[in-house]
């Protein structure tokens, strides 16, 4: 364990050119490369793993390693069944050991490089499967600009299907293991954060290109999207949001005075600035976006709050208290820049649309479990989701019913029908709610477990009561349900000034708005039994329901940083009769995701890349198979060229389904397994 930690510190020293405390490790590195500095004009020169010789191909390099250094890469790859990442880890592991004059195979430490070269021998002791490089820390390149990481599989043929399968494997691993493997790769020098690998690279880069594109679609695009100042202006200008956090932080001096604070996803650093203003002794501002980490540092510096590091790794006297750390939370655990269980207060603005979209809560819980002291505070400490039914006023129908005196309601009805397939994020006026409000799910961020982010809950909704005395039965139509959330800074931690941040339709609107799930058909609701009985469907105009039972499931989606929402609706009559709504429909499932939002119209041909094309086809087929094809309104942020191409893929998928069923339209059940 100590060896692995030492390797990690060595890696950090290489990445940080300004760290004066890394001179000794850098000297070791210079011993390795002093006589073999890479020629910038020849990017394909590959440095031997053990000596200073360079080669133009990985085959030549590995032949040399086998003959001169008893390192048979090809044999090890085959016998140990190393995949792409296994090979990547092996190369970085060997480089880390050689830099310390240590035998990568037996672990013996030598006094000099020459002694190590004389000592090297064939590998042994790995038959039991205990591989010392089988650690995610070795996914991060040990050597800067290590072109061997591009080229170790250069003679292998990689077809498109293999690329897609491998990319799917990466995605599955990220979700199932809850480990952001892609963060190690995306933060490395050999895959730049803002570009894919150049087309000038040989075909050996196909697999790396595929992984790079897939990773950028989920994490890099996600964090990159927050590099836009417009987004941060919108969030800071959200007075409900920012005032709630300011009151919770600045308004509770007994909590913040002298505290060590961790701000997860600091953005511009506004919450860190509040914490420093409230008297925190140290504020660790963690931000994964490279650009925003730089911006937060500059803002802290401009306000004389940035912590200045001394050459010995300590803090200079008189410097500020904010330390900006450019990292994902999951990476930060390995770097040990923050000691475990050393934080008094964890603060984060992690909420997304429908509370859980963007899946940032999982990272907050990771930070809580690793750094928060026992009994430490987390702000906010609770989150609650609510649901209510909305009427026609919350849809677009009223607008289209009278357009300069003309009836265009057919457009409104079509838009409402299309909205039944996807959630809509919009501001809903409380006056347009037609049912009572029900609590859907409550989270206690102090005690909840990471897997509790996924949940299923059932609620019953009734027609909202009127203050006036009803003589005749009132019938209202419910067009769907609306979701919103509240996060609370309770008196558990905020003893002087507890506060609540609400996104309710009954309170001033926020940038989160609300999330609407529209029914396929509106449900008629009444509060009183009608004088005439009917055998018609419960919830119809002639036989209105008295209650709507909704079963809502929200879970992290197959695509990283997305969520799946499943909605089941049952109408209940006065006699207790229940009816699935609409009749025959068991379940409506929607998928909240826009994985290609960062692509732009500069990409003229989206079918020119096999990897991206395969990803688009897979997504299109998923919509067709689940019978939840979205309308163009769902992709307003997409480039026109991409949108047109994507819909052509959906059409192709539909034709393929029709062909497979001999021209008979296939009816797809959307039941959740």
N, C-alpha and C positions, 0 to 999 in steps of 0.2 A: 504493500500500500504506500509506503514511504517513497519507493522508487517511482510509482506512478505520479505521486504528487510532485516529485522533483521534476519529472518529465514535463508536467503541466506548467510549472513555473518557468522552465526553460523555454517553452513555446511562447509564453506571455512576454518574456524578455525580448524575443526576436520580433514580436509584433509591435512592441512599444519602443520606438527609437529614442524617445525622450526620457526613458527611465534610467536615471543615473545609477540606480542601485543594481543594474544588471551587467556591470562591466565585466565581472568575472565570467559569467556565462557567455557573454559576447566574445570574450577573449578565446574561450574554448571553440566557439564557432569560427573565429578568424583562423585558428590553427587548422581547421578543416578545409577552409576555402581560400586561404591566402594565396596559394599558387594556382588556384583554379577559378578565378572570378569569372562569371558568365559574361560572354560577349553579348551586349544588348542587341547587336545587329544580327545575331544568329540565335533566335529564340528556341531553336530545336536542339541546342547542345544539351546533352544529358550528363549530369555528374554522377560518377560511380558512387555506389552506396558506401564504399569503404576507403577508396583512395581518391587522388585528385585528377585522375584521368577522365576525359570527356568523350562522349560518343554521339553520333548523329542518329542512332536508332536504338530502341530499347532491346532489340534482339542482340545487337552487338554488345551492348552494355551487360546484359544478363549472361551472354556467353563468357565475357571477361570475368564476371563475378563468379561464375561456376568454376572456370579453370584456375583463376588466380586466388580466389578468396573462399572456395568451397561452399559457395552459396548458390544452390540450384533452384532458382525462382520457379521455373516451369514445372519441375518435379513437385515442389512443395504445393504449388497451386492445384495440381492434379490430385495428389495423394490426400491432401487435407480438404479438398473440395472448397477452395476459397472462391467466393463470389467477388463481384467488383469491389464491395466495401471491405471484404476480408483482405484483398490485395492492397487496397489503399491503406488500411491499418498496418499491414505488415511492413510496407515501405517506410511509413512514418516512424514506426517502432524501431526498425533497424537504424534509421538515421539518428534517432534520439539516443540509442545505445552507443553508436560509434562516436558521437560527439562527446561522450563521457569516457571514451576508451574502454568500453565494456563489451564483452562478447555477447552478441544478440542471442546466441544459442544456449550457452551454459551459465551466463551471468557473471563470469570471472572479470574482475577489473584489472587492467594492465596499467603500467606506469607511463607508457608513451604510445603514440600512434603506431610506430614501427613494431613495438612489442605486441600490440593488438593484431597487426597484420600477420605477424609470424605465428600468432596463437590460433587464428581462425581455423575452424574445422567444420566438418559436415554436421548438419543438424541432428539432434537426438533428444529424446525425452518428451516429444509432443504426441506420442501415440495415443495417450489417454484422452486427447481432446482438450487438455488444459493449455490454451494458447495465451501467452503473456500479452499479446497485442490485441486480444479480443476485448477491447475497451473503447467506448465511443470517443474518449479523449484523443485517440490516434486517428480519428477522422479529420482532425485539424492538421494541415500541413506543418511539419516540423521545420522545413526549410522554405524560405520565401522564394517564390518564382521557381518552384520545383517542377520542371517540365516533364519529368518522368511520370508524374501523376496523370498527365494527359495520355501518355504513350505506352504504358506497360501492356496494353492489350491491342497493340496496333495491327497485328496480323490476323486478328480474329474477325470473322464476318458476323455482323450483327444485323439481323433482319428487323423489319418494323414490328413484327409480332413480339419478338424478344424485348424490344425497347418498351413496348406498351406493358408487357407483363412485368418487367422490372420496375417500371414507373408505378404500376399498380401496387407492387410489393412495398415500395417506399411509402406510398400513401397509407396502406394498411398498417404498416409498422408504426407510422406516426400516430395513428388514431388508437390502435389497440394498446400500445405500450405507453401511451401518453408521454412519449419522449420526443422532443423536437429534434430529431436526427438531422433534419434539413438545416437547422441553424448552424451546425458545425461546418457543413459544406458551403452554405451561402455566405458565411463570414470568412471563408478562406480566400487566400490570394489567387488560387487557380480557378476560381469561379467568381468573377467580379460581381459586385452587388447590383450594378446598374446596366449590365450588358450580358448577352449570351456569348458563348465562345464563338470566335470568329469563324466565318464560313471558309476562310483560308486554311484552317486546320485540316489535317487529313481525315479520312473517314473513320479513323480510330476514335474520333471525338464524338461519334454519334450517340453513344450511350451517355457520356457526360453531358452532351447537349440536351438529351431527353430529360435527365435528372434535373439539370439546371432550369429548363423550362417549367417542369412540374413544380419545382420548389418555388420559383418566382411567382407562379400562379397563386400559391397559397400564402407563404410567409413574406417574401420580399415585396410582393405587390401590396400585401396588407400593410406592412410597416411603411413601405414607400408612399402609400396613399396618404399617410399622415405627415408626409413631408410638405404637403401643400399648406401654405399659410392661411388659405381661405377656410380650410376645415377648422383650424385652431381659432381663427377669428369668430367663426360661427359658435364654437363651443364656449369660448370666453365671453362672447356677447350674450350667451344664454344666461340671463340674470338669475333665473330660478336655480340653475345648476351651480353657477360660480358663487352666488351669495350663500347657498347652503353649505358649501365646502368652506368658505371663508369663515362663516359663523362657527362651524364645528371646530375649526382649527384655531383661529385667532380668539374666538370667544371662550375657549377653555384653557386658560393659562396653567391651571394646576396639572393638566395632562401633558402639555407640551414643554413647559419650562424645564430646560436641561435634558430633554429626552433625546434619544437616538431614534431618528425617523427614517423609514424606508418608503419612498414614493415609487410605486410600480407603474411604469408607463407615464413618465413625467411630462412628455410633450414639450411645451414651452417652458415648463418648470413653474407654472403658476402656483400649484399646491405646495411645492418645495419652498417657494418664496414666502407663502403664508406661514409655513412651519418655521422658517428662519425668523420671520417677524414675530412669531409667538414665543420665541426664546429657546428653540431646539438647539442642542449642543452640536449635533451632527445630523445632516440630512443627506442620505444616500439617494440620489435621483437617478433611477434606472430608466433608460430609454433605448429601445432596439433600433430605431431609425437613426442611421448615421447622421443625416442632415439635422434632425431635430435635437440630437444629443449635442451637436456643435452649437446649435442655436441656443439651447438651454444653458450651455456653458458661457456663451457670450452674454446672455441676459443676466446671469448670476454675477458675472464679472462686472458688467456695467452698473450693477446695483451694489457693488462692493461686498458680495455675499459668496463669491466663489472661493472654495478652499484651495490654497496653494500648497503644493507638495514640496517638501524639502528633499535634498539629494539623498538623504538616508532613508527615504520612504515615509518619514513623519510629516507633520504639518508645520508650516512656518508660523511663528508667533504673529498674532494680529491679523491672520488671514480669516476669510469667511468660513461659513459652516457647511455650505452646499458642495457636495462632491458628485459630479455628473459621471455616470458609468454607462458607456455605450455597449449594451449587451442585452440579450434576451435573458429572462429570469432563469431558464433552465441551464443556460451556459454559465451563468454567474455562480451557480453552485459549485461547479468544477474549479473555477478560478480562485475561490476562497478570498475574494476581495472584501467580502463582508463575513465576519466570523459567525458561525451558527449560533442561533438563539441569543443574539446581541442587540436586537431591535426592541425598543419600547413601544413605538407606535408605527403601524403599517397603514399607509393611506394610499388609495388608488381610486381613480375614476374609471372603472372597468366596464361600466354598463353599455350595452349596445341596444339596437332596436329590439323590441320585444324582450328586453333585459338581457337575453342570452346570446343574441346574434353577435358573432365575432369570437365567441368562445374564450374571452380573456379571463373569465372568472377562474378557470382552471389554473392559470399562471399565478393568480393572486393566492389561491389556496396552496400552491407549491411554495410560494414565498412565505406564507404564514407558517407552514409546517417546518420550514428550514431555518428561518431567521428570527421569528417573533419569540420573545422571552415568554416563559410561563406566566400567564396572567397579563400579558401585553395587550395593548388595545389595537383594534382594527377599525378603520373608518372608511365607509360606514360599516356598521356591525350587523345590520339586518337588511334583507331585501324581500319584498312581497309583491306578488303578481295578482292582478285583479281582472275580472271579466264581467261584461255586461252585454246585453243585446242592443243593437242599434236599428233605427228605423230608416225610412226612405230619405230623410233629410241628411243623413250621413253619406249617401251615395251621390252619384253625378246625375241621377234622374231629374231632380227638380230643375237643374240648369237647362237640360235639353228639352224640357216640356214647353218652354216659352223662350224662343230665341228671336228677339225682335218681332214678337207676335206670331211666329211660326212654330208649329209642333214638330220637334225633332226627337221625340221621346224614344223612337226606335233605336237611336244611337245610345242613349242612356241605358236602355234595357240590354243592349248587346254588351256594353262595357261592364254592366253588373254581372252578366252571365260569364264573361271572360274572367272577371275578378274572383269567381268561385274556384279557380285553379291556382291562384297565387295569393299570398298575403299582400295587403296594401298598407304602406306606411303613410299616414295622413293625419291631419289634425281633426279631431271630432269634437263638436260642441256638445257639452253635457245635455243641452236641451233636446238633442237628437237621440238620446238613449231612451229606449222604450221599456226596459226591464230594470229590476233591482240590480245592485252590484254584489258580486260574490267573490270571496277570496279563493283564488285558484291554487297558489302555492306560496309558502313562506320559507325563507332560507335564513338560518343563523350562521353567519360567516365565521363565528368563533368556533363552532363545533361541527359544522357540516363536513361530509366527506366528499372527495372529488367526484365520485360516481353519482352523487345525489344531484348533480347538475341535470342529469336526465331524469324525467319524471312523467307520470301519468296521473291526472286528477279528474274527478267528476264533480260537476256542480249542477244545481237546478236553478233556473231563472224563471221569474214570474213577472207579469205585467207590472210596471211601476205604478205604485198607488198614487192616486190623485187627491189633492187636498179638498176638492169639492165632493159633495154627496152625489153619488151616481144613482140616477133613477133607472136608466136603461143600461144594459150591458155595453161596455166599451170594447171595441175590437181594434187592435192595432196590428200592424204588420212588422215583424222582425226580419230584417234582411241579412243578419249575420251577427257575429259577436266581435267585440273589440277588446283587445288586451292592453293593459298598461301596468306600470310598476311604481312602487315607492321604495326608496332606500332611506334608512333611518340611522341617525347618529344618536343613539339612545343614552339615557342617563347612566347606563352601565359604565360608560367611559366618559361621556360628555356631561359631567355633573353640573357645571355652571350654565351651559347653554345647549341643551339637547335640541336637535332640529330634524326636520323631515324634508327630503327632496321628493316631490311628487310629480308624476307625469299624467295625472288624472285629467279626464275631459272636463272636470268641474273646476280645475285650477288653471292659472295662466299657462299657455302652451310653452313647450320646450323644444329643443332641436330633435329630441327623440320622437316627438309626436305620439301617435298611438298606432297599434297594429290591428288591421281589420281582417277578419276571416269571413268571407261572404258565403252565404248558403246558395246552393244551386237554385232553390226557389224560396221566396219569402214565406215565413210561417205566420199564420193568423193567431193572435193571442187575445184572450179575454179574461176578465177577472170575475165574471159572473156566469152562471149556467144559463144557456139559452132556453127559451120556452119550448122550442122544438128540438127533438132529437134527430140525429142524422147518422147514417151508416157510412158516410163519406170518410175519407182519410182524416185522421186527427191532425189538425194544423191547417186544414183548408179553410176557405172563407165560410163555407156552410157548416163546418164543424171545427171551430177554433179550439186550440189547445189552451190549457190553463197553466201548463208548465213546459219548459224546454229543458231537457237534460242533455248536457254536453259533456263529452269525454275527450279531453285534450291531452295529447302526448307531445312533449318537446324533448328532443334528443339531439346530440351532436351528430351532424350529417356525415355521410361517406366522404364527401369532399371536405378537406381540412378547413376549419374556420367557417363552417356553415352549420345550419341547424335544420332538422326535419320536424315539421309540425303536422300532427295527425289529428283530425277532428271528426268525431262521431256525434251525430245529433239524433235525439229521440224526442218525439212529442208525446205529451201525456194529457189525456182527456179527463173530464170530471169524474167519470166512472173508473178511473185508474187505467184505462186502456192505453197501451203504449204502441207507438208506431215509429219505425225507423224513418228518418227524413233525409231526402225525399224517398218515397216508397220504393223499395228495392235496393237503395243505396245503403251500404253498410259503413262506408268510411271514405273520407276525403283526405288525401295526403298531399301536402305541399312542401316544396323544398326551397329554402331561403339561401340563395347563393348567387354571386356574380363573379365567377372565378376569372373572367377575362377583362375586368374593368380597366386594367392598366394598359391594354393594347390600344394602339392608335391607328389612324388612317395612313401613317407612313408605311405600314405593312400592306403592300398592295395585293399579295396573293397568299391567302391563308392556307391554301392546299399545297404550297411548295415545301412545307416542312412535314415530313411523315409523322414526327412526334406530336406536333401541335394538332395536325389534322386528326390523328388517332384520338387525342383527348377530346376534340370537338365532336367527333363522331360518337364517342362513348356517351358524352353528355346528351347529345340529341337523341340517341337510341333510348336512353333512360327515360326521357320525357314521353317518348312514343309508347314504350312498354308499360308505363304507369298511367297512360291516358291523361296526362296532365300537361298538355302542350301549352306553354305560356303565350300571351299576346305580345305584340311588339312593344307595348307600354312597359313590359317588364325589363326591357333592355334599352331604356332611354339613354343610359350612360355609355352604351357600347358604340364603337365606331361604325359608321354606316356600312363600310365594306365587310366588316366582320359580321354584322347583323344579317346582311343579305346572304352571305355564305353559310351562316349557321342555319338559317331557315331553309336553304337548299338542302342541307344535310338532314334536317327534320323531314322534309318532303321525301328524300331518298329512303329514309328509314321507314316512313309510312308505306311507300310503295313496296319495300322489301317485305313488310309484314303482310300486305295484301297478296303478294306473290306467294308467300309461304302458305297462305290459307286458301289458295286457289281462287283468289279474287273476292272471297267472303270477308267482310270486315270483322276483325278479331275484337271481341269484347274483353277488355282487360279489367280484372278485379283489382281494386286498389287497397284491398285488405292488408293491414300491416301484419307480418308473420308473428 
